[in-house]
């Protein structure tokens, strides 16, 4: 309640000067600045922030913010061919229905006494992902694929006692930097060259760089640039011969048509759940997972929570709870934990479980076939455009592929700008990330694209290159 004659903020309690002074006197201080005495002077802001004039009402503020939001270009009003780690897939209505329920919407880890079905839901999610990747143990979700891959590499380092990891040069640079940051300072990441014709990992370079220091070889299948790594078994064999582990990152939407990595020697599998019933959320909606076989040397190195099933005191009744809780930074002294594990994306794990239960094995197979057929159609149509190569690499792609515009007479940036004017999000410009590819772009086609969408893209690019 405001006191007459004083200005105070209507939404910040205790902002009336008299109330503030009373509180300060109670704790023995004279001013709010004394609360921050221990903060070094160079870290303090000593001038007013350059902020616009405040709005006088909530209504005016709301109109202003809504006006800003309308400037966003969305994937409902535009056809989207962007991928590169956040993909547009169809989300069944049941996924949104379940994950919007109150008991799941705030699905933080919790404890058994306030579980309300979250533990069981996450156990079911783990079981469904384990079946998808044909492995036996899956963790409660991490924040994204980058964190999952980083943690998988740290697990490999602890298991092998080694401090070096080989990674593909043909991977997302942002993911590489996140993994490098997570593994610093004690684990070094060494990039392995890729074949310039196929994009596949260069096995000769891999052989040269495998040493007694190598903890793991990490590769992705499908790769960041979309091609399928057909040498997976050979890469895993080379890693194992050197005493290292094989760690594979994947897009789970591919597993209806591609063999799971365990079939070609993977020891640890990781990836992102976003394709499994999770909307793109302006860079959000990401959620990482890791999977291994049920072997103690792997299970005990998971830093994150694992939920299992166990009998209760009531005969015939089962409950759900943590497995080997002491391995985590929650169950142990934090300084002795495998890694620090905090906030996790449990809601997206539950959503992915709903999606997989809805789709089933047949649904995932049909999804993969649909994507493969449409992406190959797009590549073939792009090849018909003069100056354009539909797929830069001579390899099989899943849903993403590198389109070569080097002979098109326009840069990717120029093409994308004109595509946007036609209501189309073009592929990701790779000219900065992979300068050796020149004017190339990473395009993505999923089940949401129709033949009409792809044909519209082809017509638009033809018009742009003629102008």
N, C-alpha and C positions, 0 to 999 in steps of 0.2 A: 504494500500500500504506500503510495507516494505521500510525502509530507509537503504541505503547502510552502512554496517559495524555493523548493529544491528540484533540480532536474534529475531524474533517474530513468533507467531503461526499463520498459514495461515487462521484458521477458528475462531479465537477469535479477534474481533475488538479492537482497542485501546491497543494492547499488545506491541507496539513499546515503548521502555523506554522513549523516549522524549515526546511522546504523554501522557504516564502515568504521567510523572512529571508535565506536563502542567495542567492536570486535577487535580492532587493533590494540586498544587499551588492555583488553582481556589477555592478549598474548604478549604484552609488553613492548609493542612497537608504536612508532609515531606516524609512519606512512606506509602506503602499499609498496613503495620502492624498496623499503628495508627488507621486504620478503625476498628480494632478488639480489641481496648484497653479495652473495657468493658467486654470482654469474660474472665472469670477466667483462670489463667495460667494453672491450672490442667486439663482444658478441651482442651488446645491447643496441637497440634501435634508438638513436638519440634525436630523431626528427619525426614529424608526422608522416604517415604513409600517404602515398599519392593515390588516394581513393576518390571516386566520384562522389558528388553531393548525394547525401542520403535521401531516399524516398520518404515521403511523409505518411504513407499508408501502406498496409499490406497489399491492398488491391493494385496500387501503382507498381509496387515491386513485382507482383505476380505477372502483370501484363508485360513488364520489361523482360523478365526472365523467359516467359513463354515466347516472346518475340525473338529472343536470342536462339532458343531451341528450334524454332521454325527454320533457321538458317541451315540446320543439319541436313545433309543428304542421306536418305535412308534407303534400305534395300526393299522396301515395299513399293516405293514410287520409281525406283530405278532397277534395272537388271544388273546383278552383281556377278562379276567373274573374278573377284579377289579371293584369295585363300591364304597361303603362307602362314598357317598356324592357327587361324580362326576362320572356320568354314561355315558357309550357309547350308544347313541341312533342314529337312522337314522335321518339325517337332510335333509328335502326336499330342492331341489335346489333353490326353490323360496325364502326360508328364507335368503340364502346368497345373492341372487340377490337383494332383497329389502334392507337388512341392509347394503349393500355396496354402496348404493346411497349416493351421497354427502350430501344431506339435512338430511339424517338420520345418516350417519356414525359419524357425530359430534353432535349427538343428546343430547346436554346438555339441561337443563331445558328451558332456554331462557324466553322471555316475549312475550305477544301477538303480538307486533309489528314486531318481528323477528321470528315468529313461523314457517312459511312455512310448515304447516301441521303436525308438531311434536305434538302439543297439541291434535289435533284430533286423531292422531295415538295412543297416550298414552291413550286417552279416550276410544278408541276402545279396546285397550289391557285390560284396567280395566274392561270394560263391558264383555269381553270374559272370563276373569279369574273369574269374579263374577258369570257368568253363570256356569262355570265349578265347582266351589265350592258351588254353590247354596246360595250365600250371595249377599249383595247389594252394599257394598262399598269396593273398593280395592285401595291401595295406588300406587303412582309412585314407581318403584322398589328401594329397598335398595341394599346394596352391595352384600349380600348373605343371606342364611338361618339363619346363626348364628346371624346376626344383626337384621333380621326380628323377630326372636324368642325373642331376648333380648328386642327389642322395644315393642313387644306384652306384655312381662312381666312387663315392666315399665308402659305401659298403664293400665294393670290390677291393678297395685299398686296404681296408681293415682285414678282410678275409685273406688276402695274399701277402700282406705286410709290405707292399710295394707302393711307390710314390709317383708313378707316371702313367698317364692314360693316353691312348691314341684315339683321335676323333677325326671324322671326315672333314676335309676342307670344304666340300660341297654341302654345308649345313647353314642354317640361319645364323647370321653373325650376332644378332641380339641374344639368341639362345647360347651361343658359344661364350659371349661375354658374361652372361649370368652364371654359366657353369664354371667359368674360370674364376669369377669372383667367389663363388661358393666353395671352390676347391682350394683357393689360396689360403695360407701360403705354403702348405706342405704337399700339395699334389699338383704336378705340372701337366698341362694339356698340350699334346703334340699333334698338330694337324697332319693328315695324310692326304697326298695329292689325289686328284680324280682324273680318270681318263677323259681327255678332251672330246672324244667322239661319242662315248657312251654315257659319260657322267659317273660311271661305276667307280668304286674305290680302286685305286691303282695298287694292284697286289704286289708289284715289284717294290714300290715305295713302302708299302706296309711291311714287307719282309725286311727291308733295310732298317726300319725304325723299331721293330720288335726286339726288345732286349730283356735282360734279367731284371730290369727296373720296371717293366710294364705290368701294371696291375690289371688292366682291362683294355680291350678294343671296343670302342663304342661306334655303332653305325645305325642308320635309320632305314626302315623299309616299310612303306615307300619312303623315299628320301625327301628332303626339303624341296628339291627341284622336281619332284614328282615321279622320277623313274623307279622301277622296281629293282632292288639290289639282288641280282640273280646269283651272285657269288657268296651268298650268306653262309653256306656250309663250309666253303673254303676259308672264309675269313675266320669263322669260329674255330676251325681245325688249326689254323696257323696260330691263333691266340692260345689255344690249349697246349699246343706243342711248346710254346714259350713259357708255359706255366701261368698264363694270364686267364682272365675270365672273358666271356663274350657277353656284352651288354647291348641290347637292341631296343631302339626307340621306334614306336609305331603309331600309326593312325588306326584306331580300333574299327573304323568303318570299313577297312579293307579286309578284315578277317573272315568275311563271308565267302571270299573268293581266293584269298591268299593263305598259304600254310602259316600257322603260328610259328614264331621264331624258335620255340623249343624244338621244332622238327628239324631245324638246321643248326642246332648246337648252342642256342642262347642259354646262359645261366641266369641272367636277370633281364626282365622285360619291363619297359616303362613307356609312358605315352600320355596323351591328353584325352580326357573324357568328353570334351566339348562336342564332338560329333554325335554323342549318344543322347539326344533329346534335350540339348541345352542351347538356348538361343545365343546369338552373338549379342553382347551387351556393351557396345562401344569399347571394345578391348577387354571386357570382363567375360564371365562365363567359362573361364578356364579352370581346369581341375586335373591334377596329375595323379597317376597311379603307378605302382610298382608291383611286380609279381615274380615269385621264385617257386621252386619245388619245396616240398615240406621236409627240408633237411636242416638240422640244428645249426650248422655253420652259417646258413643263410638267414634263417628265421631270427636268430639271436642278434643279427646285425641290422634288422629293421629298426630305425629310430622311432618310427611312428606307431600309432596304436593299431593293434590287430584284435578284432572281435571274434570270439569263438562261442561254441554252444556247449552247455554243461548241464547235467542233472541238478535239480534242486532238492530241498529237504522233503518235498512232496513227491512220492513215487509216481513215475510216469510223466512228470512235469519237467520242462526244460527252461533254462534261462540263458541269457546272452551276456557276456562280459569280456574283459580284457584278457589277452593271452600273454604270458610272460611279461607282465606289467613292469617288472624291475628293469627291463632293458631300456625303457624310455626315460626322458629327462623329467617326467612327472613322478615316476615310481622310484627313482634313484636320486642321490644328491646331484643337483644339476651339473656341477662341475665334472661329474663322472659319467654323465649320460653319453650315449653313442654320438648324438648330435642334439642340439637344442631343437625341440619341436613345440610349436605353439599353435596358433590359429590354423585350422584346416577347413577344407571346403566340403563339409559333410552333406550339405543340402544338394550339391551337384552329384555326390556319390549316390544318394537316394534317388535322384532323378535318373541317373544312368541305369540304376537297377530297374526302375520302372520301364525305361525304354527297352532294355534287353529282354525283360519279361514279356513285354508287348510284342516285340519283333520275333523272338524265338530264332532258332537256327535257320529255318526256311526264309524268314523275313530278312535276316542279315545276308543270306546268299543272294536273294533277289535284289537287295540294295546294292551289293557289290557289282552284280552283273549290269544293273541299270546304269551305274556310274561309269563302268568300263565302256559300255557301248556308246554312251553319250560323249564321253571325253574323246574316244577314237573318232567319232563322227565330227567333232569340233576340229580336231587336228587335220583330218582329211579335207574339210571345207576350207580351213585356213591355208592349206597347201595350194589351193586353187587361185589364191590372190597373188598377183604378180609382185615380186619383191619380198614376199613373206614366206618363211619356213615354219610350218605348223608345229614341229617339234625339233628343237635344236639338236637333241641327242638321239643317236641311233639305238634306242632302247625302248622297252615297253613301259608305259606310264599307267598310273591308276587314275586319279582325278585331277592331278596337276601336271602341267607341262610347260616347258620354256619355249616361247614363241620368238623367233628370230626376225627382227625388223631392220637388220643392218643394211639391206639392199632396198628398203622401202622408200628412202628419200626423206623421211621424217623421223624425228626422235620419238621415243616412247612417251616422253613427257608431253610432246605436242599432240600425239595421237590420243593419249588419255584425256587431255583437256577437251579435245573435240568430241570424244566419245561421251564425256559427261554432259555436254550440251545436248546430246541425243538421248539422254536418260540411261546411259550405260556406264558402269564402273569397269574400266579396263583392267588388265593384269598388273601385278606389282612390278614397278620399274626396277630392274636388277642392275642398271648401269653403274650405280655406286657400290653396291654390295659385291658384285662380280664384274669388275671392269673388263676382265678378259673376254667376257661374252658380248661386249659392245652394247648395241641397242637391242636388248632382249627383255622380255617381260614374262613373269610367272602367272599363267592363267589357271583358273580352277573351274571345273564343271562337276556338279553333283546331281543328285536325283531331282533337285528342284528346278533344274533347267529343262525347258521343253525344246523341241526341234525348232519351233518358232523363235524362241529366245536366241538360239545359236545362229539361226539364219539371219536374224536381225543384226547380230554382231558382225557377221560376215559382210552384209550389205553396208553397214555403217563404216567399217574399215575400208572397204572398196571406195566409198564416196569420199572419205577423208584423204586417201592416197591419190585420188584423181584431182582433188581440188588444189 
